């Protein structure tokens, strides 16, 4: 059986649908998870979907993915711009990584333009709201099919 894809979400994404809907929309993280599980099944990918507000927990899950996942989709949220620890864990994972952001980070505050995750990601999908996760699943499917 093929290993699942880990979809990892960082801080404050548990507040989707409530926090800054003018930027992030009304879709909740539970809605995004349901969309990912449905689309993953349609394209033949098992999905493990997780969210944490804690950097170390995200690092632990990335390390877990080394042995248990076929690839990683990550929306590290604010940790995208600050976390060398997440970068190091992703580098050590030796897995294909796709970076996702709901908003277009390049149209926002200058500090959001830098991404540590991008240094290891095969690509970044940003600015398409929750649909970005579906696009990321299609991308990781292609990457894992050619990676194996």
N, C-alpha and C positions, 0 to 999 in steps of 0.2 A: 504494500500500500504506500502511496506517495505521502510524504510528510506534508503537514499543513503549512500554510503561509501565516506568519504572525503579523497581525495588524496592531501596532502599538501606538497609543495616544497619550500625549503628555498633559501637563497641568492645565486646569480650568476647562478642558474639553468636556468634562462631565456637566458643565453648565450650558452646553450648546442648547439653543432654543430659548434661553433666558438671558444670557450675557450678550450684550451688544448685538441685538438682532439686526441692526442696520448694517453691520459688518458680516456677521456669521449666519444670518437667517434664522428661521423658526424651527428648522429641523433639529431634533434632539440627537444625542449620541446613540441612544437606543434605536432611533430610526436609521441612523447610519449603519449601525451594526446589522440590523435586519436586512438592509439593502446589500451589504457586503456578503452576508451569509447566502442570500438568494442568488446574487450574481456569481459568487464563488462556486456554488453548486451547479449553476448553469454552464460554467466553463470548465468544470471538473477539478476545482480546487477546494480542499478543506480549508477552513479559516478559523484561526484562534484570534479573537478580538479582545483587546484589553486596554484599560486606561488607568493611569496613576498620576497623582500630583507630586510624586516623590521620585527624584532623579535616580536614587539608588535602586529603587524597584524596577525602573525602566532598564537600568544597566543589568540587573539580575535577569530580566526577561530576555534581553538581547543575548546574554551569555547562555541562557537555556536554549535559545533558538539555534545556537551552534550545533547542537546534537538532535534537536527535535523538529526543526523547521526546514523547509526548502527555500524560503526567502523571507524578507522582512519588508513590510510597508510601514513607514513611520511618519507620524505627525508629532514631532517632538514639542510642538507649540513653542513657548518661550525658551525652552531648553535648546531649541534649534540654534539660537543666537549666542548661547553662553556655555554650553556643556562640552568640554573636552573629554569628560568621562564617557559620555554617550558616543562621541566620535571614536574614542579608543575601543569601546566595546563593539561598535559596528565594524571597525577595521579588523578586530580579532575574530569576528564571526565567520569571515570568509564565505558569506552568503550574498546573493544579489539583494540590493536594497533600492527601494523606490521611496522618495520623499514626497509627502503630500502636505499641502496647506489649503485651507478653505478659502482664504483671501489671497489676493495677489500681494505677496510680501514686498514686492518692489514698488508698489504704489503707496506704501505706508511709511511709517517713521524710518528715518535713515538707519537706525540701529537694527532694524528688522531685515535689512538688505543682506546682511552677512549670515551665512549658514555654515555651521560646522558639519552638519549632516551631509551637505552637498559634496564635501570632500571625498565621501565614500559612496554616495548614491549613484546608481547608473543614470538616474534622471530625477527631475523634480516636476511635480504637477501642482500648480498653484492657481488660484483665482476662479476655479470652477465650482466652488461650494462643495456640497456632499458628493456631487457627480465625480469629483476628483478621485474619490476612493474607488469608484467603479473603473475609471480609467487606469488607476494604479493596479487594480487586479488584472486587467487585460495586459498591462505592461509586465507585471511580475510573472504572469502565465507564460508569456513569450520568453522572458529571461530564464525561467526555470526549465522550460522545455529545451532550450538550447544549452543551458548550464549542465544538465544531467547527461 
